[in-house]
Amino acid sequence: MKHVPLAAAFWTMCGAAAAEGAPQAAIELYVDTATRQIYAEPGPGRQRLGRFVQASDAPPPAVAPAPVTSERAVAATTTVSTPPVRHWYDRIGIRGYVQMRYNHELGGDAKDLKSPGDRYIGRDQGFGIRRARVVISGDVTDRMSIYIQPDLASTPSGSTTGNFAQLRDAYADVWLDAGKTWRIRAGQSKIPFGWEDLQSSQNRIALDRADALNSAVRDERDLGVFLYWSPKDVKERFAYLQKSGLKGSGDYGMVGIGVYNGQGANRPDRNDQLHSVVHFSYPFKLANGQYLEVGADAYTGRFKVSTASVTLGGRTFTPGVDASEAGSTDRRVAAHVVYYPQPFGFQAEWTVGKGPQLDVGRRLVRTRSLRGGYAQLMYRFEGEQGIVIPYAKWQTYRGGSKFDTNAPAMRVDELEAGVEWQPSNAVELAVAFANMRRTDVGAAPYRRIDGRLLRVQLQVNY
C-alpha cells in the first residue's frame, strides 16, 4: 500500500468533500524549521503556520455583473486582498525536557563517590531532578534566530537546596546569506569543543559526559562570539541526524571559529584575555545509507585558578600559582569519530593538552600535561515496543580539574554499561551499571575512591 504524507492525505480528503458539496473543516499546519516539511500536529522544532481550508477546484458560479454607474461605484465594489500580517512572536516555539535520577550503591566505597556529572552520586542521596530545561527558540526575522534555555534544576555552589533557575543558553544567530550557510552566533552558548559536549543531554545515551572532554569547559558553555559555516548538504545531514533519532550533536558548523571569556558559563572574565577555538566536523553519508562523522577541535587561552587554604600531608597551606598575572596556560586539541547506530554504532573521542594542576609536593598550581577520552559501543533495536539501545562506555582521564578550587589532579577510570528504552518520543528510561574509580576533587585530601552503582534515569520530553 502506498503511504501518503499526513498533510497530503488531508488535502485529498478535503478535495473529495468539496467535490461532493460537504462542509470543509479547517486544520492547523506546522512547518519544521530545519527540514521545511509540513506537519498536521505540533512537535519539537515545528512552527505554527495557521489554520487552512482546502479550496475547491470547481469554478465559481457565474454572477451577472451589476450595472456600473460611476467610477466611485467601481471603487466601492472592488475588494483588495491583503495577506495576514505575521508577527515575530508567531515564529517562536517552546519545548523542553526533565530528567529524574536515582543512584543505588552496590559495593566498594560507593557512598563516598563524587562526580561532577551527577551531584546525586554520594552519601545520603535519593531521587533527584538532574535537569529541567525549557527552550524558547525561533526565527525572529528571516535573517535572525534566537535561542534561550534556562535550567530550573540548578544548585549554586555552597547551597544546601536545589532546583534554582539558572541560565544555560541565551544567544542570537545572525544569518549572513539567504541560504543560511554562514552565521554569527553571539551570546552564551556551547563552546564548539568536543562532540559529546555539543550533543544535548536530551539526546545522549550514556548518563554523563566523559570527564576528559567535559573538564575543558564548565557546563559546556561560555559567553562569546562564533562564526559557523555549513554547506547546504552538510546542513541537511546535521538536521537529519538529530531529528531521525540517531542522536546527532546538532549543527555547530562544518567549520567554526570563535572567541569566548574562558572562565565557564555564568562567570565573568577574570583576566581581560579571551580564549579562542577552532572546530571542524564532517558527516559522511556512505553508499549503504550509513552515517559516519569525523572531526577535530582545538582551543587556547589563559585560565585564572581559584585557590584556598588546604590541609594535605599533615600541613595546611594555600597553594601558590606558578603563572603570570593573566593566568595559567590552558590549551587542548581533541578528535572524534562517530559511527551512528544503524543499527550498530560506535563513538570515541580523545584529547591532549596542558592546563593548571595542583602539584602537592611543591605546593603550587602549575601548568602540566593532560590526556584522556572515551570509547562507546551501542546497538539500536526498533520494534512495536519502541526503541531499545544497549550500550557500553569506557572512559579515562589524567589531568587537572581547573574549575575546582586549587585545580586538584583528577584521575578517572570508569566503565558503564546500560540500556535506554524509548517507548515513545515523549518518554525515555535508562538503566545502567557503573564501576567507578575517580578522584573526589571537591575537597581535600582529594581521595581516589572506588565504587559500583546502579543508576536509573527517567526523561520526559515535551
C-alpha positions as CSV (number, residue, x, y, z in Angstrom):
1,M,0.0,0.0,0.0
2,K,1.4,3.4,-1.0
3,H,2.0,5.7,2.0
4,V,0.9,9.3,1.7
5,P,2.2,12.2,3.9
6,L,-0.4,13.2,6.5
7,A,-0.9,16.7,5.1
8,A,-1.3,15.4,1.6
9,A,-3.8,12.8,2.7
10,F,-5.8,15.5,4.5
11,W,-5.9,17.7,1.4
12,T,-7.0,14.7,-0.7
13,M,-10.0,14.1,1.7
14,C,-10.9,17.8,1.8
15,G,-10.8,17.9,-2.0
16,A,-13.2,14.9,-2.2
17,A,-15.5,16.6,0.4
18,A,-15.5,19.8,-1.6
19,A,-16.4,17.9,-4.8
20,E,-19.5,16.4,-3.0
21,G,-20.5,19.7,-1.6
22,A,-19.7,18.7,2.0
23,P,-18.7,21.4,4.6
24,Q,-15.0,21.7,4.9
25,A,-13.2,21.7,8.3
26,A,-10.1,23.8,8.9
27,I,-6.8,22.2,10.0
28,E,-3.8,23.7,11.8
29,L,-0.4,23.1,10.0
30,Y,3.1,23.3,11.3
31,V,6.5,23.6,9.5
32,D,9.8,22.1,10.6
33,T,12.2,25.0,10.8
34,A,15.2,22.8,9.7
35,T,13.7,20.4,7.1
36,R,10.8,22.7,5.9
37,Q,8.5,19.8,5.9
38,I,4.8,20.3,6.7
39,Y,3.0,18.5,9.6
40,A,-0.5,18.4,10.9
41,E,0.5,18.3,14.5
42,P,2.9,20.3,16.8
43,G,6.3,18.9,17.7
44,P,9.9,19.8,18.6
45,G,11.3,22.4,16.1
46,R,7.9,23.0,14.4
47,Q,6.4,26.4,14.0
48,R,2.6,27.0,13.6
49,L,1.6,28.3,10.1
50,G,-2.1,28.8,10.9
51,R,-5.5,27.2,10.1
52,F,-6.2,26.3,6.5
53,V,-9.2,25.0,4.4
54,Q,-8.9,23.2,1.1
55,A,-10.1,25.4,-1.8
56,S,-12.4,23.8,-4.3
57,D,-11.1,23.3,-7.8
58,A,-14.6,23.9,-9.3
59,P,-15.0,27.3,-11.0
60,P,-17.2,29.8,-9.0
61,P,-20.8,30.2,-10.2
62,A,-21.3,32.9,-12.8
63,V,-22.7,36.1,-11.4
64,A,-24.3,38.7,-13.6
65,P,-22.3,41.9,-13.3
66,A,-24.1,44.8,-11.7
67,P,-24.5,47.9,-13.7
68,V,-21.8,50.4,-13.2
69,T,-22.9,54.0,-13.0
70,S,-19.7,55.8,-11.9
71,E,-16.0,55.4,-11.0
72,R,-17.0,55.9,-7.4
73,A,-19.2,52.9,-7.6
74,V,-16.4,50.8,-9.1
75,A,-14.1,51.8,-6.2
76,A,-16.7,50.9,-3.7
77,T,-17.3,47.4,-5.1
78,T,-13.6,46.5,-5.5
79,T,-12.0,44.4,-2.7
80,V,-8.3,44.3,-2.4
81,S,-7.0,41.1,-0.8
82,T,-4.1,41.6,1.7
83,P,-2.2,38.7,3.2
84,P,-2.4,38.4,7.0
85,V,0.4,40.1,9.0
86,R,2.7,37.5,10.6
87,H,4.3,38.9,13.8
88,W,7.7,37.8,15.1
89,Y,6.1,36.1,18.1
90,D,4.2,33.8,15.8
91,R,7.5,32.2,14.9
92,I,8.6,31.4,18.5
93,G,8.3,27.8,19.8
94,I,8.6,26.4,23.3
95,R,9.9,22.9,24.2
96,G,12.0,21.1,26.8
97,Y,12.7,18.1,28.9
98,V,13.0,16.9,32.5
99,Q,15.4,14.2,33.8
100,M,14.8,12.4,37.2
101,R,17.6,10.3,38.6
102,Y,18.3,7.7,41.2
103,N,21.6,6.1,42.2
104,H,21.9,3.0,44.4
105,E,25.2,1.8,45.9
106,L,26.2,-1.7,45.0
107,G,29.7,-2.1,46.5
108,G,33.0,-0.6,47.3
109,D,33.2,2.9,48.7
110,A,30.2,4.0,46.5
111,K,28.8,6.2,49.3
112,D,31.9,8.3,49.2
113,L,31.9,8.7,45.4
114,K,31.6,12.2,43.9
115,S,31.2,13.0,40.3
116,P,30.9,16.4,38.5
117,G,28.5,14.9,36.1
118,D,25.9,13.9,38.7
119,R,25.5,15.6,42.1
120,Y,23.1,12.8,43.2
121,I,26.0,10.4,43.4
122,G,27.2,10.0,47.0
123,R,26.2,9.6,50.6
124,D,22.6,10.2,51.8
125,Q,21.1,10.6,48.3
126,G,17.7,9.7,46.9
127,F,15.6,10.8,43.9
128,G,16.8,14.0,42.3
129,I,15.9,16.2,39.3
130,R,19.1,16.3,37.2
131,R,17.7,18.7,34.6
132,A,14.6,20.7,34.0
133,R,15.1,22.6,30.8
134,V,12.8,24.9,28.9
135,V,13.8,26.1,25.4
136,I,12.4,29.2,23.8
137,S,13.6,29.5,20.2
138,G,12.6,30.6,16.7
139,D,13.2,32.9,13.7
140,V,12.6,36.5,14.7
141,T,13.2,37.5,11.1
142,D,14.4,35.7,8.0
143,R,18.0,36.6,9.0
144,M,18.0,36.3,12.8
145,S,17.1,33.5,15.2
146,I,17.1,33.3,19.0
147,Y,17.7,30.5,21.5
148,I,17.1,30.9,25.2
149,Q,17.3,28.0,27.6
150,P,17.1,28.2,31.5
151,D,17.6,25.2,33.7
152,L,15.2,25.0,36.6
153,A,17.1,22.3,38.5
154,S,20.4,24.0,39.2
155,T,22.3,24.1,42.5
156,P,24.5,27.1,43.2
157,S,27.9,26.4,44.8
158,G,27.6,26.1,48.6
159,S,23.8,25.8,48.5
160,T,22.1,23.1,50.6
161,T,19.0,23.2,48.5
162,G,18.5,22.7,44.8
163,N,16.2,23.4,41.9
164,F,17.2,27.0,41.3
165,A,16.7,28.6,37.9
166,Q,20.0,29.4,36.1
167,L,20.7,30.5,32.5
168,R,22.2,27.9,30.2
169,D,21.9,29.4,26.8
170,A,21.0,32.9,25.6
171,Y,22.2,33.7,22.1
172,A,21.2,35.0,18.7
173,D,22.2,33.6,15.3
174,V,22.6,36.2,12.6
175,W,22.5,34.6,9.1
176,L,24.8,36.2,6.6
177,D,23.3,34.7,3.4
178,A,19.9,33.8,2.1
179,G,20.8,30.1,2.1
180,K,21.6,30.2,5.8
181,T,25.0,28.5,5.4
182,W,27.0,31.3,7.2
183,R,26.0,32.6,10.6
184,I,27.4,34.6,13.5
185,R,26.4,33.4,17.0
186,A,26.6,35.9,19.8
187,G,25.8,35.3,23.5
188,Q,26.1,32.4,26.0
189,S,26.2,29.2,24.1
190,K,28.0,25.9,23.8
191,I,31.7,26.1,23.0
192,P,32.5,24.0,19.9
193,F,35.0,21.7,21.6
194,G,34.3,18.0,21.8
195,W,31.5,16.2,20.0
196,E,29.8,14.8,23.2
197,D,29.9,18.2,24.8
198,L,28.0,19.6,21.9
199,Q,25.4,16.8,21.9
200,S,22.4,17.7,24.1
201,S,22.0,15.7,27.3
202,Q,18.4,15.2,26.0
203,N,19.9,13.0,23.1
204,R,22.9,11.5,24.9
205,I,22.8,7.7,25.5
206,A,25.2,7.5,28.4
207,L,24.1,9.2,31.6
208,D,27.0,11.6,31.9
209,R,29.6,13.2,29.6
210,A,33.2,12.0,29.7
211,D,35.4,14.0,32.2
212,A,38.3,14.3,29.8
213,L,36.3,16.4,27.4
214,N,33.9,18.0,29.8
215,S,36.6,19.3,32.1
216,A,37.6,21.7,29.3
217,V,34.5,24.0,29.5
218,R,32.3,24.2,32.7
219,D,28.7,23.4,31.8
220,E,29.9,23.1,28.1
221,R,29.1,26.9,27.7
222,D,30.6,30.3,27.9
223,L,30.0,33.9,26.7
224,G,31.4,34.7,23.3
225,V,31.1,35.2,19.5
226,F,31.4,32.5,16.9
227,L,31.3,32.2,13.1
228,Y,29.9,28.9,11.7
229,W,29.7,27.6,8.2
230,S,27.7,24.6,7.0
231,P,27.2,24.0,3.2
232,K,23.6,23.1,2.3
233,D,24.2,19.3,2.0
234,V,26.1,19.2,5.3
235,K,23.4,21.3,7.0
236,E,20.7,18.8,5.9
237,R,22.7,15.9,7.2
238,F,23.2,17.5,10.6
239,A,19.4,18.2,10.8
240,Y,18.6,14.6,9.8
241,L,21.0,13.0,12.4
242,Q,19.4,15.0,15.2
243,K,15.7,14.6,14.2
244,S,15.8,11.0,13.0
245,G,16.5,9.6,16.5
246,L,20.2,8.8,15.7
247,K,21.2,11.3,18.4
248,G,23.4,13.7,16.5
249,S,25.1,16.6,18.1
250,G,23.3,19.3,16.0
251,D,24.6,21.9,13.6
252,Y,27.7,23.7,15.1
253,G,29.1,24.2,11.6
254,M,31.2,22.0,9.4
255,V,33.8,24.7,10.3
256,G,33.6,27.1,13.2
257,I,35.9,29.6,14.8
258,G,35.3,31.9,17.8
259,V,36.4,33.7,20.9
260,Y,35.0,33.4,24.4
261,N,35.7,34.5,28.0
262,G,37.2,31.2,29.2
263,Q,36.0,31.1,32.8
264,G,32.9,29.0,32.2
265,A,29.2,29.5,32.0
266,N,27.6,32.3,34.1
267,R,31.1,33.6,35.2
268,P,32.7,36.9,34.2
269,D,36.1,37.1,32.6
270,R,38.9,37.5,35.1
271,N,42.0,38.3,33.1
272,D,40.9,40.6,30.1
273,Q,42.1,37.9,27.7
274,L,39.8,35.8,25.5
275,H,40.1,32.1,24.7
276,S,40.0,31.2,21.0
277,V,38.6,28.0,19.5
278,V,38.5,26.3,16.1
279,H,36.1,23.4,15.2
280,F,35.7,21.0,12.3
281,S,33.2,18.2,11.8
282,Y,32.1,16.4,8.7
283,P,29.2,13.8,8.5
284,F,29.8,11.4,5.6
285,K,26.9,9.5,4.1
286,L,28.1,6.2,2.9
287,A,26.7,4.3,-0.1
288,N,24.7,1.9,2.2
289,G,23.0,4.8,3.9
290,Q,25.3,4.6,7.0
291,Y,26.4,7.9,8.5
292,L,30.0,8.4,9.7
293,E,31.1,11.7,11.4
294,V,34.7,12.7,12.0
295,G,36.3,15.9,13.2
296,A,38.7,17.7,15.4
297,D,38.7,20.8,17.7
298,A,41.3,22.9,19.4
299,Y,41.3,25.9,21.9
300,T,43.9,28.0,23.6
301,G,43.9,30.7,26.3
302,R,44.7,31.7,29.9
303,F,42.8,30.5,32.9
304,K,42.6,32.1,36.4
305,V,42.6,29.4,39.0
306,S,40.9,29.9,42.4
307,T,42.9,28.9,45.4
308,A,42.1,28.4,49.1
309,S,43.7,27.0,52.3
310,V,44.0,23.2,52.2
311,T,45.4,20.6,54.5
312,L,47.5,17.9,52.8
313,G,50.1,15.5,54.3
314,G,49.6,17.0,57.7
315,R,50.4,20.5,56.6
316,T,48.0,23.4,56.0
317,F,48.9,25.8,53.2
318,T,47.4,28.0,50.4
319,P,48.9,26.9,47.1
320,G,50.7,29.5,45.0
321,V,50.1,29.8,41.3
322,D,53.1,29.4,39.0
323,A,51.8,31.6,36.2
324,S,51.6,35.2,35.0
325,E,49.0,37.7,36.2
326,A,46.9,36.7,33.2
327,G,46.6,33.1,34.4
328,S,47.8,29.6,33.6
329,T,48.3,28.2,30.2
330,D,45.1,26.4,29.1
331,R,45.1,24.7,25.7
332,R,43.8,21.4,24.2
333,V,43.2,19.6,21.0
334,A,40.6,16.8,20.5
335,A,39.5,14.4,17.8
336,H,36.3,12.4,17.4
337,V,34.7,9.7,15.3
338,V,31.0,8.7,15.4
339,Y,29.6,5.7,13.5
340,Y,25.9,6.2,14.0
341,P,23.8,3.3,15.3
342,Q,22.1,1.9,12.1
343,P,21.8,-0.5,14.0
344,F,25.4,-1.0,15.3
345,G,27.2,2.2,16.4
346,F,30.5,3.3,17.8
347,Q,31.8,6.7,19.0
348,A,35.1,7.7,20.5
349,E,37.0,10.9,21.5
350,W,40.5,11.7,22.7
351,T,42.1,14.9,24.0
352,V,45.6,16.0,24.9
353,G,46.9,19.3,26.1
354,K,48.2,21.4,29.0
355,G,46.4,23.1,31.9
356,P,46.7,24.2,35.5
357,Q,47.0,21.4,38.1
358,L,48.0,21.3,41.8
359,D,51.5,20.0,42.5
360,V,51.2,18.9,46.1
361,G,55.0,18.3,46.6
362,R,55.7,21.9,45.5
363,R,52.5,23.4,47.0
364,L,52.0,25.1,43.7
365,V,49.4,25.2,40.9
366,R,51.4,24.9,37.7
367,T,50.9,24.0,34.1
368,R,51.0,20.3,33.5
369,S,50.1,17.9,30.7
370,L,46.7,16.2,30.5
371,R,45.2,13.4,28.4
372,G,42.0,11.3,28.3
373,G,39.0,10.2,26.3
374,Y,36.3,7.5,26.0
375,A,35.0,4.8,23.6
376,Q,31.4,3.7,23.4
377,L,29.6,0.9,21.7
378,M,25.8,0.8,21.1
379,Y,23.2,-1.1,19.2
380,R,19.7,0.2,18.1
381,F,16.7,-2.1,18.1
382,E,13.4,-0.7,16.8
383,G,10.1,-2.6,17.2
384,E,6.5,-2.4,18.3
385,Q,7.5,-1.6,21.9
386,G,9.6,1.3,20.9
387,I,13.4,1.8,20.5
388,V,15.9,0.0,22.7
389,I,19.6,0.9,22.7
390,P,22.0,-1.1,24.8
391,Y,25.4,0.5,25.2
392,A,28.8,0.2,27.0
393,K,31.1,3.1,27.6
394,W,34.7,3.2,28.9
395,Q,36.4,6.5,29.9
396,T,39.7,7.6,31.4
397,Y,41.3,11.0,32.3
398,R,44.6,12.2,33.7
399,G,44.8,15.9,34.3
400,G,43.8,18.9,36.4
401,S,40.3,19.9,37.4
402,K,40.7,23.6,36.6
403,F,37.2,24.7,37.7
404,D,37.6,23.3,41.2
405,T,39.4,25.3,43.9
406,N,43.2,24.6,43.8
407,A,42.8,22.7,40.4
408,P,43.5,19.3,42.0
409,A,44.8,16.4,40.0
410,M,41.9,14.3,38.6
411,R,42.2,10.5,38.0
412,V,39.3,8.8,36.4
413,D,38.8,5.2,35.2
414,E,35.2,4.2,34.6
415,L,33.2,1.5,32.9
416,E,29.4,1.9,32.4
417,A,27.0,-0.5,30.7
418,G,23.3,0.0,30.4
419,V,20.2,0.2,28.2
420,E,18.0,3.0,27.1
421,W,14.3,2.3,26.2
422,Q,12.1,4.8,24.3
423,P,8.5,3.6,24.3
424,S,7.6,6.9,22.6
425,N,9.1,10.2,21.6
426,A,7.9,11.7,24.9
427,V,9.4,9.1,27.4
428,E,12.9,7.6,27.8
429,L,14.1,5.3,30.6
430,A,17.7,4.4,31.1
431,V,19.2,1.8,33.5
432,A,22.9,1.4,33.9
433,F,25.6,-0.3,36.0
434,A,28.8,1.8,36.6
435,N,32.1,0.7,38.0
436,M,33.8,4.0,39.0
437,R,37.4,4.8,40.2
438,R,37.6,8.6,40.4
439,T,39.2,11.4,42.5
440,D,37.0,13.5,44.8
441,V,38.1,16.9,43.6
442,G,35.6,18.7,45.7
443,A,37.6,18.6,49.0
444,A,41.0,17.7,50.4
445,P,42.7,15.3,50.7
446,Y,41.4,14.6,47.2
447,R,41.0,10.8,47.7
448,R,40.6,8.4,44.9
449,I,37.5,6.3,45.5
450,D,36.3,3.0,44.1
451,G,32.6,2.1,43.9
452,R,29.9,0.5,42.0
453,L,26.5,1.9,41.3
454,L,23.1,1.1,39.8
455,R,21.9,4.2,38.0
456,V,18.4,4.9,36.7
457,Q,17.1,7.9,34.8
458,L,13.6,8.8,33.6
459,Q,13.3,11.5,31.0
460,V,10.2,13.2,29.6
461,N,10.2,15.3,26.5
462,Y,7.7,18.0,25.7
